[in-house]
Amino acid sequence: MAWAGGLGSARGAELLLAGKTAASAETILTLIFHPVHGRRFLVAVMAAADPVPPYWRELLKQFELSETRAQLRALNKRLVRLEEGEEA
């Protein structure tokens, strides 16, 4: 899933929300339910969204994510560092 890192990033989420990426609904659902990238993708979307679209808010409720936007941004940064091997 080479494309997952791009859409799973904060920048990828911004592009997705702005409608500037050609991700299909199938691709998005695959990311959301992917065992490795799913949570990171949702966190990136929520951190990038302003305001948060109701659809994403509902998805987060299903995943029991109730963090504030600042917490989501911090979590997204930490997930990026973990992926890059900067944290143990």
Chimera marker file (.cmm) of the C-alpha trace (Angstrom):
<marker_set name="trace">
<marker id="1" x="0.000" y="0.000" z="0.000" r="1" g="1" b="0" radius="0.5"/>
<marker id="2" x="2.502" y="2.603" z="-1.126" r="1" g="1" b="0" radius="0.5"/>
<marker id="3" x="-0.228" y="5.235" z="-1.418" r="1" g="1" b="0" radius="0.5"/>
<marker id="4" x="-1.258" y="4.859" z="2.230" r="1" g="1" b="0" radius="0.5"/>
<marker id="5" x="1.665" y="6.879" z="3.556" r="1" g="1" b="0" radius="0.5"/>
<marker id="6" x="0.685" y="9.802" z="1.339" r="1" g="1" b="0" radius="0.5"/>
<marker id="7" x="-3.010" y="9.870" z="2.173" r="1" g="1" b="0" radius="0.5"/>
<marker id="8" x="-2.247" y="8.911" z="5.770" r="1" g="1" b="0" radius="0.5"/>
<marker id="9" x="-0.160" y="12.035" z="6.218" r="1" g="1" b="0" radius="0.5"/>
<marker id="10" x="-1.513" y="15.355" z="7.433" r="1" g="1" b="0" radius="0.5"/>
<marker id="11" x="-0.818" y="16.868" z="3.994" r="1" g="1" b="0" radius="0.5"/>
<marker id="12" x="-2.588" y="13.980" z="2.290" r="1" g="1" b="0" radius="0.5"/>
<marker id="13" x="-5.582" y="14.508" z="4.554" r="1" g="1" b="0" radius="0.5"/>
<marker id="14" x="-5.620" y="18.225" z="3.730" r="1" g="1" b="0" radius="0.5"/>
<marker id="15" x="-5.596" y="17.459" z="0.003" r="1" g="1" b="0" radius="0.5"/>
<marker id="16" x="-8.347" y="14.885" z="0.435" r="1" g="1" b="0" radius="0.5"/>
<marker id="17" x="-10.573" y="17.276" z="2.379" r="1" g="1" b="0" radius="0.5"/>
<marker id="18" x="-9.952" y="20.030" z="-0.172" r="1" g="1" b="0" radius="0.5"/>
<marker id="19" x="-10.959" y="17.682" z="-2.992" r="1" g="1" b="0" radius="0.5"/>
<marker id="20" x="-7.505" y="17.937" z="-4.585" r="1" g="1" b="0" radius="0.5"/>
<marker id="21" x="-6.732" y="14.252" z="-4.639" r="1" g="1" b="0" radius="0.5"/>
<marker id="22" x="-8.346" y="11.537" z="-6.709" r="1" g="1" b="0" radius="0.5"/>
<marker id="23" x="-8.891" y="9.052" z="-3.898" r="1" g="1" b="0" radius="0.5"/>
<marker id="24" x="-11.903" y="6.878" z="-4.584" r="1" g="1" b="0" radius="0.5"/>
<marker id="25" x="-14.411" y="5.970" z="-1.907" r="1" g="1" b="0" radius="0.5"/>
<marker id="26" x="-13.002" y="2.437" z="-2.015" r="1" g="1" b="0" radius="0.5"/>
<marker id="27" x="-9.480" y="3.743" z="-1.356" r="1" g="1" b="0" radius="0.5"/>
<marker id="28" x="-10.686" y="5.868" z="1.547" r="1" g="1" b="0" radius="0.5"/>
<marker id="29" x="-12.614" y="2.994" z="3.123" r="1" g="1" b="0" radius="0.5"/>
<marker id="30" x="-9.601" y="0.715" z="2.668" r="1" g="1" b="0" radius="0.5"/>
<marker id="31" x="-7.463" y="3.246" z="4.540" r="1" g="1" b="0" radius="0.5"/>
<marker id="32" x="-9.984" y="3.752" z="7.316" r="1" g="1" b="0" radius="0.5"/>
<marker id="33" x="-10.261" y="0.050" z="8.031" r="1" g="1" b="0" radius="0.5"/>
<marker id="34" x="-6.613" y="-0.814" z="7.383" r="1" g="1" b="0" radius="0.5"/>
<marker id="35" x="-5.100" y="-2.355" z="10.551" r="1" g="1" b="0" radius="0.5"/>
<marker id="36" x="-1.943" y="-0.222" z="10.365" r="1" g="1" b="0" radius="0.5"/>
<marker id="37" x="-2.957" y="2.995" z="8.619" r="1" g="1" b="0" radius="0.5"/>
<marker id="38" x="-6.604" y="3.344" z="9.666" r="1" g="1" b="0" radius="0.5"/>
<marker id="39" x="-6.241" y="5.220" z="12.934" r="1" g="1" b="0" radius="0.5"/>
<marker id="40" x="-3.425" y="7.383" z="11.579" r="1" g="1" b="0" radius="0.5"/>
<marker id="41" x="-5.504" y="8.301" z="8.546" r="1" g="1" b="0" radius="0.5"/>
<marker id="42" x="-8.481" y="9.338" z="10.671" r="1" g="1" b="0" radius="0.5"/>
<marker id="43" x="-6.234" y="11.304" z="13.024" r="1" g="1" b="0" radius="0.5"/>
<marker id="44" x="-4.621" y="13.084" z="10.063" r="1" g="1" b="0" radius="0.5"/>
<marker id="45" x="-8.027" y="13.922" z="8.600" r="1" g="1" b="0" radius="0.5"/>
<marker id="46" x="-9.293" y="15.287" z="11.886" r="1" g="1" b="0" radius="0.5"/>
<marker id="47" x="-6.133" y="17.302" z="12.517" r="1" g="1" b="0" radius="0.5"/>
<marker id="48" x="-6.361" y="18.849" z="9.038" r="1" g="1" b="0" radius="0.5"/>
<marker id="49" x="-10.091" y="19.513" z="8.991" r="1" g="1" b="0" radius="0.5"/>
<marker id="50" x="-11.353" y="22.955" z="9.909" r="1" g="1" b="0" radius="0.5"/>
<marker id="51" x="-14.191" y="22.720" z="10.625" r="1" g="1" b="0" radius="0.5"/>
<marker id="52" x="-14.465" y="18.990" z="11.116" r="1" g="1" b="0" radius="0.5"/>
<marker id="53" x="-16.961" y="17.552" z="8.596" r="1" g="1" b="0" radius="0.5"/>
<marker id="54" x="-19.888" y="15.717" z="10.244" r="1" g="1" b="0" radius="0.5"/>
<marker id="55" x="-19.074" y="12.537" z="8.281" r="1" g="1" b="0" radius="0.5"/>
<marker id="56" x="-15.566" y="12.338" z="9.774" r="1" g="1" b="0" radius="0.5"/>
<marker id="57" x="-16.877" y="13.204" z="13.235" r="1" g="1" b="0" radius="0.5"/>
<marker id="58" x="-19.236" y="10.218" z="12.990" r="1" g="1" b="0" radius="0.5"/>
<marker id="59" x="-16.406" y="7.939" z="11.851" r="1" g="1" b="0" radius="0.5"/>
<marker id="60" x="-14.334" y="9.026" z="14.826" r="1" g="1" b="0" radius="0.5"/>
<marker id="61" x="-17.217" y="8.276" z="17.167" r="1" g="1" b="0" radius="0.5"/>
<marker id="62" x="-17.288" y="4.758" z="15.750" r="1" g="1" b="0" radius="0.5"/>
<marker id="63" x="-13.564" y="4.453" z="16.450" r="1" g="1" b="0" radius="0.5"/>
<marker id="64" x="-14.049" y="5.997" z="19.915" r="1" g="1" b="0" radius="0.5"/>
<marker id="65" x="-11.634" y="8.856" z="19.257" r="1" g="1" b="0" radius="0.5"/>
<marker id="66" x="-12.621" y="11.825" z="21.381" r="1" g="1" b="0" radius="0.5"/>
<marker id="67" x="-9.353" y="13.770" z="21.385" r="1" g="1" b="0" radius="0.5"/>
<marker id="68" x="-9.319" y="17.511" z="20.828" r="1" g="1" b="0" radius="0.5"/>
<marker id="69" x="-7.842" y="18.917" z="17.624" r="1" g="1" b="0" radius="0.5"/>
<marker id="70" x="-4.569" y="19.832" z="19.417" r="1" g="1" b="0" radius="0.5"/>
<marker id="71" x="-4.309" y="16.311" z="20.842" r="1" g="1" b="0" radius="0.5"/>
<marker id="72" x="-4.986" y="14.857" z="17.383" r="1" g="1" b="0" radius="0.5"/>
<marker id="73" x="-2.238" y="16.989" z="15.853" r="1" g="1" b="0" radius="0.5"/>
<marker id="74" x="0.198" y="15.884" z="18.568" r="1" g="1" b="0" radius="0.5"/>
<marker id="75" x="-0.805" y="12.245" z="18.067" r="1" g="1" b="0" radius="0.5"/>
<marker id="76" x="-0.360" y="12.581" z="14.309" r="1" g="1" b="0" radius="0.5"/>
<marker id="77" x="3.156" y="14.019" z="14.773" r="1" g="1" b="0" radius="0.5"/>
<marker id="78" x="4.029" y="11.195" z="17.148" r="1" g="1" b="0" radius="0.5"/>
<marker id="79" x="2.725" y="8.584" z="14.711" r="1" g="1" b="0" radius="0.5"/>
<marker id="80" x="4.873" y="10.109" z="11.957" r="1" g="1" b="0" radius="0.5"/>
<marker id="81" x="7.959" y="9.981" z="14.219" r="1" g="1" b="0" radius="0.5"/>
<marker id="82" x="7.187" y="6.366" z="15.124" r="1" g="1" b="0" radius="0.5"/>
<marker id="83" x="6.874" y="5.444" z="11.456" r="1" g="1" b="0" radius="0.5"/>
<marker id="84" x="10.191" y="7.114" z="10.736" r="1" g="1" b="0" radius="0.5"/>
<marker id="85" x="11.824" y="5.242" z="13.620" r="1" g="1" b="0" radius="0.5"/>
<marker id="86" x="12.607" y="8.325" z="15.685" r="1" g="1" b="0" radius="0.5"/>
<marker id="87" x="10.928" y="6.954" z="18.825" r="1" g="1" b="0" radius="0.5"/>
<marker id="88" x="11.388" y="3.613" z="20.514" r="1" g="1" b="0" radius="0.5"/>
<link id1="1" id2="2" r="1" g="1" b="0" radius="0.2"/>
<link id1="2" id2="3" r="1" g="1" b="0" radius="0.2"/>
<link id1="3" id2="4" r="1" g="1" b="0" radius="0.2"/>
<link id1="4" id2="5" r="1" g="1" b="0" radius="0.2"/>
<link id1="5" id2="6" r="1" g="1" b="0" radius="0.2"/>
<link id1="6" id2="7" r="1" g="1" b="0" radius="0.2"/>
<link id1="7" id2="8" r="1" g="1" b="0" radius="0.2"/>
<link id1="8" id2="9" r="1" g="1" b="0" radius="0.2"/>
<link id1="9" id2="10" r="1" g="1" b="0" radius="0.2"/>
<link id1="10" id2="11" r="1" g="1" b="0" radius="0.2"/>
<link id1="11" id2="12" r="1" g="1" b="0" radius="0.2"/>
<link id1="12" id2="13" r="1" g="1" b="0" radius="0.2"/>
<link id1="13" id2="14" r="1" g="1" b="0" radius="0.2"/>
<link id1="14" id2="15" r="1" g="1" b="0" radius="0.2"/>
<link id1="15" id2="16" r="1" g="1" b="0" radius="0.2"/>
<link id1="16" id2="17" r="1" g="1" b="0" radius="0.2"/>
<link id1="17" id2="18" r="1" g="1" b="0" radius="0.2"/>
<link id1="18" id2="19" r="1" g="1" b="0" radius="0.2"/>
<link id1="19" id2="20" r="1" g="1" b="0" radius="0.2"/>
<link id1="20" id2="21" r="1" g="1" b="0" radius="0.2"/>
<link id1="21" id2="22" r="1" g="1" b="0" radius="0.2"/>
<link id1="22" id2="23" r="1" g="1" b="0" radius="0.2"/>
<link id1="23" id2="24" r="1" g="1" b="0" radius="0.2"/>
<link id1="24" id2="25" r="1" g="1" b="0" radius="0.2"/>
<link id1="25" id2="26" r="1" g="1" b="0" radius="0.2"/>
<link id1="26" id2="27" r="1" g="1" b="0" radius="0.2"/>
<link id1="27" id2="28" r="1" g="1" b="0" radius="0.2"/>
<link id1="28" id2="29" r="1" g="1" b="0" radius="0.2"/>
<link id1="29" id2="30" r="1" g="1" b="0" radius="0.2"/>
<link id1="30" id2="31" r="1" g="1" b="0" radius="0.2"/>
<link id1="31" id2="32" r="1" g="1" b="0" radius="0.2"/>
<link id1="32" id2="33" r="1" g="1" b="0" radius="0.2"/>
<link id1="33" id2="34" r="1" g="1" b="0" radius="0.2"/>
<link id1="34" id2="35" r="1" g="1" b="0" radius="0.2"/>
<link id1="35" id2="36" r="1" g="1" b="0" radius="0.2"/>
<link id1="36" id2="37" r="1" g="1" b="0" radius="0.2"/>
<link id1="37" id2="38" r="1" g="1" b="0" radius="0.2"/>
<link id1="38" id2="39" r="1" g="1" b="0" radius="0.2"/>
<link id1="39" id2="40" r="1" g="1" b="0" radius="0.2"/>
<link id1="40" id2="41" r="1" g="1" b="0" radius="0.2"/>
<link id1="41" id2="42" r="1" g="1" b="0" radius="0.2"/>
<link id1="42" id2="43" r="1" g="1" b="0" radius="0.2"/>
<link id1="43" id2="44" r="1" g="1" b="0" radius="0.2"/>
<link id1="44" id2="45" r="1" g="1" b="0" radius="0.2"/>
<link id1="45" id2="46" r="1" g="1" b="0" radius="0.2"/>
<link id1="46" id2="47" r="1" g="1" b="0" radius="0.2"/>
<link id1="47" id2="48" r="1" g="1" b="0" radius="0.2"/>
<link id1="48" id2="49" r="1" g="1" b="0" radius="0.2"/>
<link id1="49" id2="50" r="1" g="1" b="0" radius="0.2"/>
<link id1="50" id2="51" r="1" g="1" b="0" radius="0.2"/>
<link id1="51" id2="52" r="1" g="1" b="0" radius="0.2"/>
<link id1="52" id2="53" r="1" g="1" b="0" radius="0.2"/>
<link id1="53" id2="54" r="1" g="1" b="0" radius="0.2"/>
<link id1="54" id2="55" r="1" g="1" b="0" radius="0.2"/>
<link id1="55" id2="56" r="1" g="1" b="0" radius="0.2"/>
<link id1="56" id2="57" r="1" g="1" b="0" radius="0.2"/>
<link id1="57" id2="58" r="1" g="1" b="0" radius="0.2"/>
<link id1="58" id2="59" r="1" g="1" b="0" radius="0.2"/>
<link id1="59" id2="60" r="1" g="1" b="0" radius="0.2"/>
<link id1="60" id2="61" r="1" g="1" b="0" radius="0.2"/>
<link id1="61" id2="62" r="1" g="1" b="0" radius="0.2"/>
<link id1="62" id2="63" r="1" g="1" b="0" radius="0.2"/>
<link id1="63" id2="64" r="1" g="1" b="0" radius="0.2"/>
<link id1="64" id2="65" r="1" g="1" b="0" radius="0.2"/>
<link id1="65" id2="66" r="1" g="1" b="0" radius="0.2"/>
<link id1="66" id2="67" r="1" g="1" b="0" radius="0.2"/>
<link id1="67" id2="68" r="1" g="1" b="0" radius="0.2"/>
<link id1="68" id2="69" r="1" g="1" b="0" radius="0.2"/>
<link id1="69" id2="70" r="1" g="1" b="0" radius="0.2"/>
<link id1="70" id2="71" r="1" g="1" b="0" radius="0.2"/>
<link id1="71" id2="72" r="1" g="1" b="0" radius="0.2"/>
<link id1="72" id2="73" r="1" g="1" b="0" radius="0.2"/>
<link id1="73" id2="74" r="1" g="1" b="0" radius="0.2"/>
<link id1="74" id2="75" r="1" g="1" b="0" radius="0.2"/>
<link id1="75" id2="76" r="1" g="1" b="0" radius="0.2"/>
<link id1="76" id2="77" r="1" g="1" b="0" radius="0.2"/>
<link id1="77" id2="78" r="1" g="1" b="0" radius="0.2"/>
<link id1="78" id2="79" r="1" g="1" b="0" radius="0.2"/>
<link id1="79" id2="80" r="1" g="1" b="0" radius="0.2"/>
<link id1="80" id2="81" r="1" g="1" b="0" radius="0.2"/>
<link id1="81" id2="82" r="1" g="1" b="0" radius="0.2"/>
<link id1="82" id2="83" r="1" g="1" b="0" radius="0.2"/>
<link id1="83" id2="84" r="1" g="1" b="0" radius="0.2"/>
<link id1="84" id2="85" r="1" g="1" b="0" radius="0.2"/>
<link id1="85" id2="86" r="1" g="1" b="0" radius="0.2"/>
<link id1="86" id2="87" r="1" g="1" b="0" radius="0.2"/>
<link id1="87" id2="88" r="1" g="1" b="0" radius="0.2"/>
</marker_set>
